[in-house]
């Protein structure tokens, strides 16, 4: 089932969902395996080691030093991995508000990790962006997605 590629439709139909919990980024040396039973949201292999995104309590339980305490926002729209400009439009809007974001694309959805103390503000910005895109989709918005 292919995802959506139309930028206007992606922005207009996204429904941001703020997850409970605080997430952190941690790393393990390349030769070390993920501790058994550890509930990890995402892993990524790099030359320098294995990056983990996991709940702060999971990192603590495994005695892993976590960084960038964040909240996870899932963009509830099935975006294609080939969609052009979706995360760029979102990142630009959050950047304009001075909010750092670490986006992660998965098969069905895009996920944003934003600073804990800016999560509610990020949600308001994303909801406003979707509303503006709906107006553009109907021909009446001031958002530039072309």
C-alpha positions, 0 to 999 in steps of 0.5 A: 500500500503506497503512501501519499506523495502530494505535499498539499494533501500531506500537510492538509491531512496530517494529524499530529499525535503527541505521545506520552513519555520522554524519549532520549537518544543513546548510543552503544559501541558498534560491537555491543548488542542491544541489551536483552529486553530493552524496549527501543523505538528505533535503532540506526547503525552508524560507523561510530556505533548504534544509535537508539531512541528509547523511553527515558526510563528504559535508558535509565534501566539499562544504565545508558546515558541518554541525550536530547530529552524529547517528546515524540509527535507522530504525524498521522498521515501515511506519507510515502518514503518518496514524498518531497518537501513534507518534512522540509515544510514542517522543519522550516515552520518549527525552525522559524519558532526556534524549535529543534526537531529530530525527524524520523521517517518510518514505513507508514508515518513520520515522527518528530522528536522535539524538546520536552518543554516545547512539545505543546508549542510544536503541536500548536504549530503543526495543527496550525500548519495543517489548517493553513494547508487545508485552506490552500487545498481549497484555494484560500490559504497563505501557506506556500507549499508550491 
